[in-house]
């Protein structure tokens, strides 16, 4: 799996996938719950998947925040283009 990558590259790749997956699930839960899709609202749902107070998860939480921002930026850009 993931041949041609160093162990560090594989770990970084898997952390990125994990962060994106959690971000997408939080976005989906926020949307289905009827909350406006804002970064603050979505971040509130991240706690359903992991403990945001756990100091060992801070790097992952930061990556989740970046993934949320990427999706919300994409959504805003799509809405602007649709006008």
C-alpha positions in Angstrom: 0.0 0.0 0.0 1.2 3.5 -0.9 4.4 2.1 -2.4 7.1 4.6 -3.3 6.4 6.7 -0.2 8.5 7.0 2.9 7.0 6.2 6.2 6.7 9.9 7.0 4.9 10.5 3.7 2.5 7.6 4.3 1.8 8.9 7.8 1.2 12.4 6.5 -1.1 11.1 3.7 -3.1 9.0 6.2 -3.5 11.9 8.6 -4.7 14.1 5.7 -7.3 11.5 4.7 -8.4 11.1 8.4 -8.7 14.9 8.8 -10.7 15.2 5.5 -13.0 12.3 6.5 -13.8 13.8 9.9 -14.3 17.2 8.3 -16.7 15.8 5.8 -18.6 13.9 8.4 -18.9 17.1 10.6 -20.0 19.1 7.6 -22.6 16.5 6.7 -23.9 16.4 10.3 -24.0 20.2 10.5 -25.9 20.4 7.2 -28.4 17.6 8.1 -29.0 19.2 11.5 -30.1 22.4 9.8 -27.3 24.6 11.0 -25.8 27.1 8.6 -22.5 25.9 7.2 -20.0 28.1 8.9 -16.6 27.0 10.1 -17.6 27.6 13.8 -20.8 25.5 13.4 -18.9 22.6 11.7 -16.1 22.7 14.2 -18.7 22.2 17.0 -19.6 18.8 15.3 -15.9 17.7 15.2 -16.3 16.9 19.0 -18.7 14.1 18.0 -15.7 12.2 16.5 -12.8 13.0 18.8 -11.9 14.8 22.0 -10.8 18.4 21.0 -9.3 18.8 24.5 -6.9 15.9 24.0 -3.4 17.5 23.5 -2.2 14.6 21.5 -4.8 15.4 18.8 -4.0 19.1 18.3 -2.2 18.5 15.0 -5.0 16.4 13.6 -7.6 19.0 14.8 -5.6 21.7 13.0 -5.7 19.6 9.8 -9.4 19.1 10.2 -9.8 22.8 10.5 -7.9 23.3 7.2 -10.0 20.6 5.5 -13.2 22.3 6.7 -12.0 25.7 5.4 -11.2 24.1 2.0 -14.7 22.6 1.7 -16.4 25.8 2.8 -14.2 27.9 0.4 -15.1 25.6 -2.4 -18.8 25.9 -1.6 -18.6 29.7 -1.5 -16.8 29.7 -4.8 -19.4 27.4 -6.4 -22.2 29.7 -5.2 -20.5 32.8 -6.7 -20.0 31.0 -10.0 -23.6 29.9 -10.1 -24.8 33.5 -10.0 
